[in-house]
């Protein structure tokens, strides 16, 4: 009887070990499946950091978020942000994740035609595969909106999508953001936020007559429809402490008591104020690491 009890006890222990091992495998498979499908909660944070609301939501009061219609005035004419809700005809409901990745990474529509670079894919191309997947997962959770997209109003000949082929050849390199081995992990994270996610370069880097970024002037200040986007290198920002800069990006309050322009106020409200403390610190650290650039003559 004692021998039988020992055998039974041993089998019971083996059963428990087998169960625990099986449970571990199931949890690992479940985690991999969630990663493969994307994390909508993380995607919601990424949508805020990327400023999706600003371009894909009409400025009129009560507008449906992400249903499109935002007017963007440029030297080439007026662009209107498209509907990116899951509506099957008005939005991107018929897209696959591969279609979305193609748009973000390559600046191409599902039918292969080029997007105009008013869609900042020149920055978004640097996003990681995981972030693109998480952002896609979040967009799939949005309520569908049937608002139809509005046609762009561009000056001749800038409405020809074929011209974007040449623009891409000159100014666009589709690639994931790299890592600077000489910079800290915090600075690299800040570079990823500023350069890929929040696409600060789109407004704060000067553009040539073709709309391409001016070489050697990264974040040195640029012209936008509301006026001049300021120089973000230490030449200008050295006047503010880290705490003052963080406070501005959180609330819009400047040390002098001024308030930001309307465009920047919206970015602060929808984007920079939503940054986690770690990401806000990383962004400031990156801006501090930039080489100082002289202010451009007006």
C-alpha positions in Angstrom: 0.0 0.0 0.0 2.8 2.4 0.9 4.5 1.8 -2.5 1.2 2.4 -4.3 0.8 5.8 -2.5 4.3 6.8 -3.4 3.6 6.0 -7.1 0.3 7.8 -7.0 1.9 10.8 -5.4 4.6 10.9 -8.0 2.1 10.7 -10.8 0.1 13.5 -9.1 3.3 15.7 -9.0 4.0 14.9 -12.7 0.5 15.9 -13.5 0.9 19.2 -11.8 4.2 19.9 -13.5 2.6 19.0 -16.9 -0.3 21.3 -16.2 1.9 24.2 -15.3 4.0 23.6 -18.4 0.9 23.5 -20.6 -0.4 26.7 -19.0 2.9 28.4 -19.7 2.8 27.4 -23.3 -0.8 28.6 -23.6 0.0 32.0 -22.1 3.0 32.4 -24.4 0.9 31.5 -27.5 -1.8 33.9 -26.3 0.7 36.8 -25.9 2.2 36.1 -29.3 -1.3 36.1 -30.8 -2.1 39.5 -29.1 1.2 40.9 -30.5 0.4 39.6 -34.0 -3.1 41.3 -33.8 -1.9 44.5 -32.3 -2.8 46.2 -29.0 -5.6 48.8 -29.4 -4.8 50.4 -26.1 -1.2 51.1 -27.1 -2.5 52.2 -30.5 -4.7 54.8 -28.9 -1.7 56.3 -27.3 0.2 56.2 -30.6 -2.7 57.9 -32.4 -2.4 60.8 -29.9 1.4 61.0 -30.2 1.1 60.9 -34.0 -1.5 63.7 -34.0 -4.0 61.7 -36.1 -6.9 63.7 -34.7 -5.5 67.0 -36.0 -5.6 66.0 -39.7 -8.5 63.5 -39.8 -11.1 65.4 -37.8 -13.0 68.5 -39.1 -12.4 71.7 -37.2 -16.1 72.4 -36.8 -17.7 71.9 -33.3 -19.2 68.5 -32.8 -17.3 66.9 -35.7 -17.0 63.1 -35.5 -13.4 62.1 -34.6 -11.3 60.7 -37.4 -14.2 61.1 -39.9 -12.1 63.4 -42.1 -12.8 66.8 -43.5 -9.9 68.8 -41.9 -8.8 71.6 -44.3 -5.0 72.0 -44.7 -3.9 75.1 -46.6 -0.5 74.7 -48.4 1.4 76.6 -51.1 0.2 73.9 -53.5 -3.5 74.3 -52.7 -5.9 72.9 -50.1 -5.8 69.3 -48.9 -8.6 67.7 -47.0 -7.9 64.9 -44.4 -9.7 61.7 -45.3 -12.0 59.5 -43.2 -10.0 56.8 -41.4 -12.9 55.2 -39.5 -13.8 51.6 -40.3 -16.7 52.6 -42.6 -16.6 50.2 -45.6 -17.0 52.8 -48.3 -16.4 56.2 -46.7 -13.5 55.1 -44.5 -10.9 52.4 -44.5 -13.1 49.5 -43.5 -12.2 47.5 -46.6 -8.5 47.9 -46.0 -6.3 45.1 -44.7 -3.5 45.6 -42.3 -1.1 45.2 -45.2 -2.9 48.1 -47.0 -2.4 50.3 -43.9 1.2 49.4 -43.6 1.8 50.2 -47.2 0.2 53.6 -46.7 2.4 54.3 -43.6 5.6 52.8 -44.8 5.5 53.6 -48.6 3.0 56.4 -49.0 0.9 54.3 -51.4 -2.8 53.7 -51.7 -4.3 50.2 -51.8 -4.6 50.6 -55.6 -0.9 51.5 -55.9 -1.2 55.2 -56.5 0.9 57.6 -54.6 -0.4 59.7 -51.7 0.4 63.3 -51.8 3.1 64.1 -49.2 0.7 66.3 -47.3 0.2 62.9 -45.6 3.4 62.8 -43.6 4.5 59.3 -44.7 8.0 60.7 -45.1 8.1 60.7 -41.3 5.7 57.8 -40.6 7.9 55.5 -42.7 10.2 55.4 -39.7 7.6 53.8 -37.4 8.3 50.3 -36.1 6.3 47.3 -37.3 4.8 46.9 -33.8 3.7 50.5 -33.6 2.0 50.3 -37.0 0.2 47.2 -36.0 -1.0 48.7 -32.7 -2.1 51.8 -34.4 -4.1 49.8 -37.0 -5.7 47.7 -34.1 -6.9 51.0 -32.5 -8.3 52.4 -35.7 -10.3 49.2 -36.1 -12.1 49.9 -32.8 -13.4 53.4 -33.9 -17.1 53.9 -34.6 -17.8 54.0 -38.3 -18.7 57.4 -39.8 -20.2 57.7 -43.3 -18.9 61.1 -44.1 -17.6 61.0 -47.7 -14.1 62.2 -48.4 -13.7 65.7 -49.9 -11.6 66.2 -53.1 -8.4 68.2 -52.7 -8.3 71.7 -54.3 -4.8 71.9 -55.7 -3.3 74.4 -58.1 -2.2 73.1 -61.6 -0.2 70.9 -62.0 0.2 69.8 -58.4 -3.0 67.7 -58.6 -1.3 65.1 -60.8 -0.3 62.2 -58.7 2.3 61.1 -61.2 4.4 64.0 -60.1 4.7 62.5 -56.7 6.9 59.8 -58.3 9.5 62.4 -58.9 9.0 64.0 -55.5 9.6 60.6 -53.8 12.7 60.0 -55.9 14.1 63.3 -54.7 13.0 63.5 -51.1 11.6 60.2 -49.8 13.5 57.1 -48.4 11.2 54.4 -47.1 12.9 53.0 -44.1 12.5 52.3 -40.4 14.0 54.8 -38.0 17.6 53.9 -37.1 19.4 54.1 -33.8 22.3 56.4 -33.1 24.8 54.3 -31.2 26.5 57.4 -29.9 23.3 58.7 -28.2 21.5 57.4 -25.1 18.4 55.3 -25.2 16.5 58.3 -24.0 17.7 60.5 -26.9 17.0 57.8 -29.4 13.5 57.5 -28.1 13.1 61.2 -28.4 14.4 61.1 -32.0 11.8 58.5 -32.8 9.0 60.5 -31.3 10.0 63.8 -33.1 11.1 62.3 -36.4 8.6 59.4 -36.9 5.6 59.5 -34.6 4.9 63.2 -34.0 6.5 64.2 -37.3 7.8 67.5 -35.9 10.0 67.9 -39.0 7.0 68.4 -41.2 6.4 71.9 -39.9 9.7 72.8 -38.1 12.1 72.0 -41.0 12.2 74.6 -43.8 11.0 73.4 -47.3 12.2 74.3 -50.8 9.9 75.3 -53.6 9.1 71.6 -54.3 8.0 71.0 -50.8 11.1 69.0 -49.9 13.0 69.5 -46.7 16.1 71.7 -46.9 19.2 69.7 -46.2 21.2 70.7 -43.1 18.3 72.6 -41.5 16.6 69.8 -39.5 14.1 71.4 -37.1 15.6 74.8 -37.9 12.2 76.4 -38.3 9.8 76.5 -41.3 7.0 78.4 -42.9 3.4 77.1 -42.4 0.0 78.6 -43.3 -0.3 80.2 -39.9 3.1 81.8 -40.1 6.6 80.6 -39.0 7.1 77.4 -37.1 10.0 78.2 -34.7 13.5 76.8 -34.6 13.6 73.9 -32.2 17.4 73.6 -32.0 19.2 74.8 -28.9 19.7 78.2 -30.6 16.2 79.1 -29.6 15.3 76.6 -26.8 18.4 77.4 -24.7 16.5 80.3 -23.2 14.1 77.8 -21.5 15.0 75.2 -18.8 13.9 71.6 -19.2 11.1 72.2 -16.7 9.9 75.3 -18.6 9.9 73.4 -22.0 8.0 70.5 -20.5 5.5 72.8 -19.0 5.0 74.5 -22.4 4.5 71.1 -24.1 2.0 70.1 -21.4 -0.1 73.2 -21.0 1.0 75.8 -23.6 2.2 78.2 -20.9 5.5 80.0 -21.7 7.9 81.5 -19.1 7.0 84.9 -20.5 3.2 84.3 -20.1 2.5 84.1 -23.8 0.2 81.6 -25.4 1.0 79.4 -28.5 -0.5 80.1 -31.9 -3.7 78.2 -32.8 -2.0 75.4 -34.7 0.5 74.7 -31.9 -2.2 75.0 -29.2 -4.1 72.1 -30.9 -0.9 70.1 -31.1 -0.3 70.6 -27.4 -3.9 69.8 -26.5 -4.1 66.6 -28.6 -0.5 65.4 -28.8 2.3 66.7 -26.6 0.1 67.0 -23.5 -0.8 63.3 -23.9 2.9 62.1 -23.8 3.9 59.9 -20.9 6.4 61.6 -18.6 9.1 59.3 -19.9 8.4 60.2 -23.6 8.1 63.9 -22.8 11.5 63.7 -21.1 12.9 61.8 -24.1 11.6 64.4 -26.5 13.2 67.3 -24.6 16.5 65.3 -24.3 16.5 64.8 -28.1 15.8 68.5 -28.8 18.7 69.4 -26.4 21.0 67.1 -28.4 20.5 68.8 -31.7 23.2 70.9 -33.3 22.3 74.6 -32.9 21.2 76.2 -36.1 21.1 80.0 -36.7 17.7 81.6 -37.2 16.9 82.0 -40.9 16.6 85.6 -42.2 13.1 86.6 -42.8 
